[in-house]
Amino acid sequence: MLLRSHFFRRVAIVGVGLMGGSLGMALKKYQLAREVVGVSTHSQTLDQAIQKGAIDMGFMDIPQGVANADLVVLATPVQTILQLLPTISASLRRGCLITDLGSAKLEIVEKAESTLSLPGLFVGSHPLTGSEKKGVEYARAELFENTRCIMTPTSKTSPVAKEKIKHLWTKLGAKVEFLSPEEHDRILAQVSHLPHLLAYVLMESIPQESLPYAPQGLKDSTRIAASSPQMWNDICMANSKNILHALDEVVKHLSSIRKAVINRDQKTLMNHFTRAKEKRDTLQ
């Protein structure tokens, strides 16, 4: 009975890349949607998604694609989500739920609640999974299993929307946690956004002629620098305040390490390295 009460007749996924494609495959695997449609501006992407089994049909026209869906999932970069929200509002059927997969939440939630005709039916989602690879060809139904998904409901969120979207992620194998949009953006700036920026900076700082000698450690620590530049540009724009604060903390610690190296201050260096190792050892 619980599954039937949360069954989606038609789910429209706007943006059928790695995340959107994986969601479509997972919805079909767990029989959570009778029909999954994809929306993309690229016909080749839609063809690939159909061949992959991620969607049943595809649309290049956004209003047509989201019409008649009882759940719309925005799985595009953050800036595109912000542009899509006012665009899709008039095309949504009454009672349609909306969620997103964006990595920065406050701007998205504020835009949804100020532009959608029924803002209570929107609830933000951020599944903490993915890959540095992009494209539906890398999609897989198991992407969300044994992961954490943060949802960001507000006082305006319908309890029904909140519970249905929570049930969706739970059925896909994720552990759901609730944070405010502000708290989400503060934490993710520290544990996700900052590491990506540091990986980019590290790769940019190393001369090309040195790269053939790169050990596995460099490859491991900069794997995420292969992520989409456009996606991370969008995240920086949407969560700039928190990212700047996180960057300031890194600059402070780097300055201290730099000073210690200049002064051959082994005690300070050991303190930095020991504190870092102790924190790293607590990660599961």
N, C-alpha and C positions, 0 to 999 in steps of 0.2 A: 504493500500500500504506500509506503514512503516513497519508493521509486516512482510509482505512477503519479503521485501528487506533485512531484518535482520534474516530471517529464516535459521536455521542450518539443513542441511540434516542429518549429523551424528556427534554427539558429543561423544568423547572418554574421560572418566574420569579415570585417573590413581590414584588409591587409593579410595576405596569405603567404607569409614568409615562414621562417623557422618556427616562430611562436604561434602564429595563427594557424599554420598548417598542422603543427603538432596538436593544437587544441582540436581542430577538426577531426583528426585521426583518433584522438582520445575519446571525443564525444561519440564517434561511431563505434569504437571498440567496446565502450561500456553501455552502448545503446541508450544514451541520455538524450538523443535528439532523433526524431524521425527523419529529418532532412537537414543537411548542412549546406549552406550556400556561401560562396566566397565572393568578395568584392575587391577588385584590383584595377588599376589603370593600365595594366599590361596584360594583354590577351595570352601571351606565352606563359605567364605565371599561372593564370587560371587553368590553362591546358595542363600544365605540369601538376597542379594541385588535384585536378580530376584524375589524371593518370596515377598519381600517388595514392589516391583514395582518401584525400583529405577533405574534399568537398564533393557534393553531388552535382552541382551546377555553378556556373560563375557569371558574374555581371561586371561590366565596366561602368555602368551607370549607377551611381551611389544611391539616389533615391529609389530606383527600381530594385536594387539589391537588398535594401533594408526593409522595404515594404512587406507587410504580412509576416514579418518575423516576430516571435514572442521573446527572443533574446537577441540583442545586437552586441557584439564584442568588437571593440576598437583595438586592433592589434598592429598599429602603425607607430612610427616615431612620435615623440611627444608633441612636437609642433604641429604635425598633421592631425593628431587627435584634437588639439585645440581648435583647428580650423574646421574639423568635421562636425563637432558638436552642434553648432548653430545650423549647419547645412542639413543634417539628418532630421532635425526636430520635427519638421512639418510632414515628414514621410513615415514616421513611426505609427504603427497601429496602436490603438488604445490598449493600455496595459502592458506594452512591451517593456521589458527590462533592458537596461544598458549597463555594461561594464567595460573596463579597458584593461590593458596590460602594461600601461606606462610605468616607467621607472621613477618618475617624479610626480607627486600627487596633488600638491596644494593648488597649483594653477589649473589642473584638469578638473578637480572637484569644484573649484569656484566657477569655472567656465560652464560646467554642466549644470550647476544649480542656478546660474543666472540666465541660461539660454534655453534649456529644455522646457517644454510646456508642462511636463510632469516631473520636476527635478527629483522627487522622492523615489522614483523608479531607477535612478542611477546610483550605483555603488562602485567605488574604485577598487581595483584588484591589482596586485603586483606579485605574480608567482616568481619566487626567487630561484630561477633556473634559466637555462639558455646555453648559449655557446658563442664562441667568437666567430663561428661560421654563420653565414646568412643565406637565406633562400629556402624555398619549400623542399628542395631536393634533400635537405638535411633534416627535415621534419621526422619525428617519430612519436608514436602514440604514448610511449612510456616516459616522455620528457618530464611530466609533472609528478610521477610516482616518487614517494619518499622525499618530498621537498617541502618547503614552507611557502605558504601563500599569505601575504599580508593584505587584508581588506581595510578600507578606510571609510567606513560609514560615518555620517554626521547626524546631528539632531534632526535633519530634514529627511533622512533616509527612511523609506518605508520598511517596517519590520519584515514584511513579506519578501521584499526585494533582498534584504540582507540575508534572510534565512535561505532563500532559494539559491543565491549565488554561493553562499557558504556550502550548501549541500552539493552544488556542482563541483567545487574544488575538492571537497572531501571525497566524493565519488571518483575523482580522477587520481586520488592517491596522495593529495597534499594535506599537510597539517595547517589549518587556518588560524591566523592570529589577527586581532583587531588593533589598529593604531589610528590615532587621529592623523589627518593629512600632514599636519605640521610635524608631528613626532616621526612619522614615516620619513619625511624628507630630511630631517636632521640626522637620523640614524643611518639612512642609506647613503647620505653624503660621505659619511665616515667609513662605512664598511664596503661600499660598492663603487660609488662615483670617484672617490679619491684614489683607490687602487688602480682604476682604469686610467685616470689622468697620469699617475706616476709611471704606469707601464708605457704610455705614449711618450712621456718626457724622457724616460730612460732610453728607449729605442732611438729617439731623435738625437740624444746626446752622444751616442756612440758612433764614431767614424765608420763609414761603410767598409773601408779597407780592413777594419778589425773584426768584422762580423764572421768571416770564415773560421775564426778561432773561437767562436762562441761555445762555451760548455753548456751542458744540459741545464745547469742552474739558471743561466740567462734565458734560455728558451722557456723554462717553466715559469719564471717570474714575469715574463713579458708576453705570455700566450694571449692575454686579453687585449694586447695592443693590436691584434689582428681584427678586432671588432670594427663595426661600421663607424667611420668618422662622422657621418651625418647624424646617426643616432646619438653619439656622445656630444656632438655640438648642441643638439636639441636639449639634452639633459642639463648641460651647463647653463643654457639660457633659462631653463625652467626652474632650476634649483640653485641659482647663482649665490644667494646669500649664504646658504649652508655650505656650499662647496668652497667659497672663499674663506670661511672660518676654518674649514678642515685644512685647506692649503696653508693658511697662516700657521697652524700648529706644526705642519711638516717643515715649513721654512724655519720656524723657531728651533726645532730639533736638529735640522741640518746645519744651521748656523752654529749651534753648540758643538756638534761633531766636528765641523770644519775648524772651529777655534781650537778644539782639543788636539786635532791632528797637527795644526801649526805649532802649538805649544808642547807637543809630545806629551800630552796630559793623559797618561794611560788610565788613571783612576776614573776620569770622566768618561772616557771611551768605554771602559768596562761597565760602568754604571748604565750607560745607554744600552749596550749590547745585552747585558744581563736582564734588565727590565723588559726589553723586547722579547728575549727568549722565553722568559717566564710567562708573558702574555701569550706567545705563540703556542707554548706547551698546553695551554688551557683550551685551545681550539679542538673541537671534535672532528 
